[in-house]
Amino acid sequence: MAVAQSNGRRVMLMVGTRKGAFIYHADTARGDWRIEGPHFLGHIIHHVVLDPRDRKTMLMASKTGHLGPTIFRSTDVGATWHEVERPPAFPKAAPGEKARAVEHTFWLNPGHCGERDTWYAGTCPPGLFRSEDGGESWQPIAGWNDHPKYLEWNRPDEGTPDGAMTQWVTVDPRDASHIYIVTSAGGVFETYDKGESWKPLNRGVEVTFLPDPYPEVGQDTHCLRLHPRRPDRLYQQSHCGIYRLDRPGEEWIRIGRNMPAEIGDIGFAIVLHPRDPDTVWVFPMDATTVWPRTSPGGRPATYRTRDAGLTWERQDRGLPREQAWFTVKRQGLSIDELDPPGVYFGTTSGELWMSPDEGENWRLVAEHLPEIYSVEAFTF
């Protein structure tokens, strides 16, 4: 087993929960973790993200009873926070139009590395917003929010138990104008002009709950990942399977069919090796009659492929062997950039797990946390 060498680097985990945010710090051995928090105890924290461009700015998507949905910002790696001046909000409805109000911000994403102060946010109901001042103020992207097919592509009155939402934003590292987004009721969409125009990107993705199993839109893509070293390689964990796409192709390949039949390929989260585009982890969920989804048979495990989905291996060493009904949400699986990379996941039962060796061995970092919504790892 390879062992990460201590060289002054460190890892930080940003954990968003139903009742606050928790931040964990460790050196590269990742044996002992120092905790900060809870931050904003009692707030629902959907996402906490550190800006990789300046390595000190953090944004936090929060919702409380008295403040409603808002964004908090830190410029000192989470030591202090303030509420931003203008969080994401839809414009006032014109006479005769149905009003839209942001129920919560689900996803925060730093913009292109060449646009130092740009951020993107996805909301419930489905909305896409951009900030060009480091997250202090947010403007709606009309090309998406007011698209003529908005209702068809988003179905805002349907969606997940937390509501329909724009739940993923991914910027092509080669081109700031090329952006992918995901909606809970429409699937994957892309723009080549920074959001002015959009097209669906769902060919080949099955939807078992619709009359047409391969529609142009209607998929529920739970998680979308683009590999930073091969940006033409994308993976998604869909409501109905695991898929890979190699651009310029436009038809997804269901690599989840190679998972063990007794496990299936249904889940919420997927993460990629930071350097190897062929290595991917998923956390499978029961796909029979269970709702909400839990670990198949009460035996949690990650599954890893090293050949872009041709074969998969089970990884459960250190995890409970029975009666462990874990649920890991869309944003609940993460990975650091060390060598070997550490893999992390958080459960709705408030457990934070980590593997320092690419999923070979697992150990508990924290327990008794509130329901975990998101886990983001950052390597300094």
C-alpha positions as CSV (number, residue, x, y, z in Angstrom):
1,M,0.0,0.0,0.0
2,A,1.4,3.4,-0.9
3,V,1.7,5.9,1.9
4,A,1.4,9.6,1.4
5,Q,4.5,11.4,2.5
6,S,4.2,14.5,4.8
7,N,5.7,17.5,3.0
8,G,4.0,20.4,4.7
9,R,0.8,19.9,2.7
10,R,-2.6,19.4,4.4
11,V,-6.2,18.5,3.6
12,M,-9.4,20.3,4.6
13,L,-12.9,18.8,4.5
14,M,-15.8,21.1,4.3
15,V,-19.0,19.4,5.5
16,G,-22.4,20.9,5.1
17,T,-25.2,19.4,7.3
18,R,-28.8,20.0,8.1
19,K,-27.8,21.9,11.2
20,G,-24.5,23.7,10.4
21,A,-21.2,23.4,8.7
22,F,-18.1,21.6,10.1
23,I,-14.6,21.9,8.8
24,Y,-11.9,19.3,9.4
25,H,-8.1,19.7,9.0
26,A,-5.4,17.0,8.8
27,D,-1.8,16.6,7.5
28,T,-1.1,14.3,4.6
29,A,-1.0,11.3,6.8
30,R,-4.7,11.9,7.4
31,G,-4.6,10.1,10.7
32,D,-5.7,12.8,13.1
33,W,-8.3,15.4,12.3
34,R,-8.8,18.8,13.9
35,I,-12.4,20.1,13.8
36,E,-13.7,23.7,13.5
37,G,-17.3,24.3,14.1
38,P,-20.1,24.1,14.0
39,H,-20.4,27.2,11.9
40,F,-24.0,28.6,11.8
41,L,-25.4,26.0,14.1
42,G,-29.1,25.4,13.2
43,H,-28.7,26.5,9.6
44,I,-29.3,24.1,6.7
45,I,-26.0,24.1,4.9
46,H,-26.3,22.7,1.4
47,H,-22.8,23.4,0.1
48,V,-19.5,24.8,1.3
49,V,-16.7,25.5,-1.2
50,L,-13.2,26.9,-1.1
51,D,-12.0,28.9,-4.2
52,P,-9.0,27.1,-5.7
53,R,-7.9,30.3,-7.4
54,D,-7.0,32.2,-4.3
55,R,-7.1,29.4,-1.8
56,K,-8.7,31.5,0.9
57,T,-12.2,32.6,-0.2
58,M,-15.0,30.3,0.8
59,L,-18.8,30.4,0.0
60,M,-21.5,28.7,2.0
61,A,-25.1,28.1,0.8
62,S,-27.3,28.5,3.8
63,K,-31.0,28.5,4.7
64,T,-32.5,29.5,8.0
65,G,-36.1,30.1,9.2
66,H,-35.5,33.8,9.9
67,L,-33.1,34.7,7.1
68,G,-34.4,32.3,4.4
69,P,-31.9,31.3,1.7
70,T,-28.7,33.2,1.6
71,I,-24.9,33.0,0.9
72,F,-22.2,33.5,3.5
73,R,-18.7,34.5,2.4
74,S,-15.3,34.1,4.1
75,T,-11.9,35.6,2.9
76,D,-9.8,33.9,5.6
77,V,-10.5,30.2,5.0
78,G,-13.5,30.1,7.2
79,A,-12.2,32.0,10.3
80,T,-14.8,34.7,9.9
81,W,-18.0,35.0,7.8
82,H,-20.4,37.6,6.6
83,E,-23.6,37.5,4.7
84,V,-23.2,38.6,1.0
85,E,-24.8,41.8,-0.2
86,R,-27.1,40.2,-2.8
87,P,-27.7,36.5,-2.7
88,P,-29.3,34.7,-5.7
89,A,-32.9,35.9,-6.4
90,F,-35.2,35.8,-9.3
91,P,-36.4,39.2,-10.7
92,K,-39.8,40.4,-9.7
93,A,-42.5,38.8,-11.8
94,A,-44.2,40.8,-14.5
95,P,-48.0,41.3,-14.3
96,G,-49.7,38.0,-15.2
97,E,-46.5,35.9,-14.7
98,K,-46.1,33.3,-12.0
99,A,-43.6,34.6,-9.4
100,R,-40.5,32.6,-8.6
101,A,-38.6,32.8,-5.3
102,V,-35.3,31.0,-4.5
103,E,-36.1,28.3,-1.9
104,H,-32.5,27.4,-1.4
105,T,-29.1,27.5,-3.2
106,F,-28.0,23.9,-3.7
107,W,-24.8,24.2,-5.6
108,L,-21.8,26.7,-5.7
109,N,-19.1,26.5,-8.3
110,P,-16.0,28.7,-8.8
111,G,-15.7,30.0,-12.4
112,H,-12.9,29.5,-14.9
113,C,-9.4,30.0,-13.5
114,G,-9.0,33.0,-15.9
115,E,-12.0,34.7,-14.3
116,R,-10.8,35.2,-10.8
117,D,-14.0,36.6,-9.2
118,T,-16.6,34.6,-11.1
119,W,-18.8,32.1,-9.4
120,Y,-21.9,30.1,-10.4
121,A,-24.9,29.0,-8.3
122,G,-27.7,26.5,-8.9
123,T,-30.9,26.9,-7.0
124,C,-34.3,25.4,-6.1
125,P,-36.6,26.1,-7.9
126,P,-34.3,25.5,-10.9
127,G,-32.3,28.7,-11.5
128,L,-28.8,29.6,-12.6
129,F,-26.9,32.6,-11.2
130,R,-23.5,34.2,-11.7
131,S,-21.4,36.4,-9.5
132,E,-18.5,38.5,-10.9
133,D,-17.4,40.0,-7.6
134,G,-16.3,36.9,-5.7
135,G,-19.8,36.0,-4.5
136,E,-20.9,39.3,-3.0
137,S,-23.7,39.9,-5.5
138,W,-25.5,37.5,-7.9
139,Q,-27.3,38.1,-11.1
140,P,-29.7,35.7,-12.8
141,I,-28.6,34.1,-16.1
142,A,-31.6,35.0,-18.3
143,G,-30.5,32.6,-21.1
144,W,-31.4,29.7,-18.7
145,N,-33.9,31.1,-16.2
146,D,-36.1,32.6,-19.0
147,H,-35.5,30.1,-21.7
148,P,-38.6,29.4,-23.9
149,K,-38.3,25.7,-22.8
150,Y,-37.7,26.5,-19.1
151,L,-40.9,24.6,-17.9
152,E,-40.3,21.6,-20.2
153,W,-36.6,21.3,-19.2
154,N,-37.0,22.0,-15.5
155,R,-40.5,20.9,-14.5
156,P,-40.3,23.2,-11.4
157,D,-43.3,21.6,-9.7
158,E,-41.7,18.2,-9.7
159,G,-38.3,16.9,-8.8
160,T,-36.5,15.5,-5.7
161,P,-37.8,15.3,-2.2
162,D,-36.0,18.7,-1.6
163,G,-37.7,20.1,-4.7
164,A,-36.7,20.6,-8.4
165,M,-33.4,22.3,-8.8
166,T,-30.4,23.2,-10.9
167,Q,-28.0,20.9,-9.1
168,W,-24.7,20.9,-10.8
169,V,-22.5,23.4,-12.7
170,T,-19.3,22.5,-14.3
171,V,-17.0,24.9,-16.3
172,D,-14.7,23.5,-19.0
173,P,-11.2,24.4,-17.8
174,R,-10.2,25.2,-21.4
175,D,-13.0,27.6,-22.2
176,A,-14.9,29.9,-19.8
177,S,-17.8,30.1,-22.2
178,H,-18.4,26.3,-22.2
179,I,-20.5,25.3,-19.2
180,Y,-22.4,22.1,-18.3
181,I,-25.4,22.2,-15.9
182,V,-27.6,19.5,-14.5
183,T,-31.3,19.7,-13.5
184,S,-33.2,17.3,-11.4
185,A,-36.0,16.9,-14.0
186,G,-34.2,17.5,-17.3
187,G,-30.7,16.0,-17.2
188,V,-27.6,17.5,-18.7
189,F,-27.4,20.7,-20.7
190,E,-24.5,22.7,-22.1
191,T,-23.8,26.2,-23.4
192,Y,-20.9,27.4,-25.5
193,D,-21.7,31.1,-25.0
194,K,-21.7,31.5,-21.2
195,G,-25.3,30.8,-20.8
196,E,-26.9,32.8,-23.7
197,S,-28.1,29.6,-25.4
198,W,-28.4,26.0,-24.3
199,K,-28.9,22.5,-25.7
200,P,-29.6,19.1,-24.0
201,L,-26.9,16.5,-23.8
202,N,-28.8,13.4,-22.7
203,R,-28.7,11.0,-25.7
204,G,-28.4,7.4,-24.5
205,V,-29.4,8.0,-20.9
206,E,-32.3,5.8,-20.0
207,V,-35.4,7.0,-18.0
208,T,-37.2,4.0,-16.8
209,F,-40.1,6.0,-15.3
210,L,-41.2,7.8,-18.5
211,P,-43.2,6.3,-21.5
212,D,-40.3,7.1,-23.8
213,P,-37.2,5.6,-22.0
214,Y,-34.7,7.7,-24.1
215,P,-36.2,11.2,-24.3
216,E,-34.3,14.3,-25.3
217,V,-34.9,15.7,-21.8
218,G,-36.5,14.3,-18.6
219,Q,-33.5,12.6,-17.0
220,D,-32.6,13.1,-13.4
221,T,-28.8,13.3,-13.4
222,H,-27.7,13.1,-9.8
223,C,-24.1,14.0,-10.3
224,L,-21.8,15.1,-13.2
225,R,-18.0,15.1,-13.2
226,L,-15.6,16.4,-15.9
227,H,-12.0,15.2,-15.6
228,P,-9.7,18.2,-15.2
229,R,-6.8,16.5,-17.1
230,R,-9.1,15.2,-19.9
231,P,-11.9,17.7,-20.1
232,D,-13.5,15.7,-23.0
233,R,-14.2,12.8,-20.6
234,L,-17.4,13.1,-18.5
235,Y,-19.1,10.8,-16.1
236,Q,-22.5,10.9,-14.6
237,Q,-24.4,9.1,-11.9
238,S,-28.0,9.2,-13.1
239,H,-31.2,8.2,-11.3
240,C,-31.2,5.2,-13.7
241,G,-27.5,4.3,-14.0
242,I,-23.8,5.2,-14.4
243,Y,-22.7,6.7,-17.7
244,R,-19.5,7.9,-19.5
245,L,-19.3,10.4,-22.4
246,D,-16.2,11.1,-24.5
247,R,-16.5,14.3,-26.5
248,P,-17.0,15.3,-29.2
249,G,-19.4,12.4,-29.0
250,E,-22.9,13.1,-27.7
251,E,-24.2,9.7,-26.8
252,W,-23.6,8.5,-23.2
253,I,-22.4,4.9,-22.6
254,R,-24.0,3.0,-19.7
255,I,-20.9,1.7,-17.9
256,G,-23.0,0.8,-14.9
257,R,-24.2,-2.3,-16.7
258,N,-20.8,-3.8,-15.7
259,M,-21.5,-3.4,-12.0
260,P,-22.5,-6.7,-10.2
261,A,-26.1,-7.5,-11.0
262,E,-27.0,-7.9,-7.3
263,I,-25.7,-4.4,-6.6
264,G,-26.9,-2.5,-9.7
265,D,-25.7,1.0,-10.7
266,I,-28.2,3.2,-8.9
267,G,-26.8,5.9,-6.6
268,F,-26.4,9.6,-6.0
269,A,-22.7,10.4,-6.1
270,I,-19.6,9.9,-8.2
271,V,-16.0,11.1,-8.0
272,L,-12.9,10.9,-10.2
273,H,-9.3,10.3,-9.5
274,P,-7.5,13.7,-9.8
275,R,-4.9,12.4,-12.2
276,D,-6.3,9.2,-13.9
277,P,-9.4,9.8,-16.1
278,D,-10.1,6.0,-16.1
279,T,-10.4,5.7,-12.3
280,V,-13.8,6.5,-10.7
281,W,-15.7,5.8,-7.5
282,V,-19.4,5.4,-6.9
283,F,-21.5,4.6,-3.8
284,P,-24.3,2.3,-4.8
285,M,-27.8,2.5,-3.4
286,D,-30.6,-0.1,-3.3
287,A,-32.6,0.2,-6.5
288,T,-35.5,-2.2,-5.7
289,T,-38.4,-0.9,-3.6
290,V,-36.4,1.2,-1.1
291,W,-37.1,4.9,-0.7
292,P,-35.1,6.8,0.3
293,R,-32.2,4.8,-1.1
294,T,-29.9,2.9,1.3
295,S,-26.9,0.6,1.0
296,P,-27.9,-2.7,-0.7
297,G,-28.6,-5.2,2.0
298,G,-27.3,-2.9,4.7
299,R,-23.7,-3.6,3.6
300,P,-22.2,-0.3,2.5
301,A,-19.3,-0.1,0.1
302,T,-17.7,2.0,-2.6
303,Y,-17.1,0.5,-6.0
304,R,-14.1,1.6,-8.1
305,T,-13.2,1.2,-11.7
306,R,-9.7,1.6,-13.1
307,D,-10.7,1.1,-16.7
308,A,-13.3,3.7,-17.3
309,G,-16.2,1.5,-16.3
310,L,-15.4,-1.9,-18.0
311,T,-14.9,-3.6,-14.6
312,W,-15.7,-2.6,-11.0
313,E,-14.3,-3.8,-7.7
314,R,-16.0,-3.7,-4.3
315,Q,-14.3,-1.7,-1.5
316,D,-15.6,-2.3,2.0
317,R,-12.7,-3.0,4.3
318,G,-13.3,-1.1,7.6
319,L,-16.9,-0.4,6.8
320,P,-19.7,-2.1,8.8
321,R,-20.5,-5.6,7.4
322,E,-24.2,-5.7,8.3
323,Q,-27.1,-3.6,9.5
324,A,-25.6,-0.3,8.2
325,W,-28.3,1.4,6.1
326,F,-26.2,4.3,4.8
327,T,-27.5,6.9,2.4
328,V,-24.9,9.2,0.7
329,K,-26.4,12.2,-1.1
330,R,-25.4,13.8,-4.4
331,Q,-22.7,16.0,-2.9
332,G,-21.7,13.6,-0.2
333,L,-18.7,11.9,-1.9
334,S,-15.4,13.7,-2.4
335,I,-11.7,13.1,-3.1
336,D,-8.4,14.9,-2.3
337,E,-5.4,15.4,-4.6
338,L,-2.7,13.6,-2.6
339,D,-0.8,10.6,-3.8
340,P,-2.5,8.2,-3.2
341,P,-5.7,10.3,-3.1
342,G,-8.0,10.1,-0.1
343,V,-11.7,9.3,-0.7
344,Y,-14.4,10.6,1.7
345,F,-18.1,10.2,2.1
346,G,-20.8,11.6,4.5
347,T,-24.0,9.9,5.4
348,T,-27.5,11.1,6.2
349,S,-27.1,9.4,9.6
350,G,-24.2,11.9,10.4
351,E,-21.1,9.7,9.9
352,L,-18.0,11.0,8.0
353,W,-15.8,8.3,6.6
354,M,-12.5,8.4,4.9
355,S,-10.0,6.2,3.1
356,P,-6.3,7.4,2.8
357,D,-5.6,4.8,0.1
358,E,-8.1,5.1,-2.8
359,G,-10.8,3.2,-1.0
360,E,-8.8,0.2,0.0
361,N,-9.3,0.8,3.7
362,W,-12.0,2.9,5.5
363,R,-12.1,4.5,8.9
364,L,-14.5,6.8,10.7
365,V,-13.5,10.5,11.0
366,A,-16.6,11.7,12.8
367,E,-20.0,10.4,14.0
368,H,-23.2,11.9,15.5
369,L,-23.2,14.8,13.2
370,P,-26.5,16.1,11.8
371,E,-27.6,14.8,8.4
372,I,-24.8,15.4,6.0
373,Y,-25.7,17.2,2.7
374,S,-22.2,17.7,1.2
375,V,-18.5,16.9,1.6
376,E,-15.8,18.8,-0.2
377,A,-12.1,18.0,0.1
378,F,-9.4,20.6,-0.6
379,T,-5.7,20.0,-0.7
380,F,-3.3,22.8,0.3
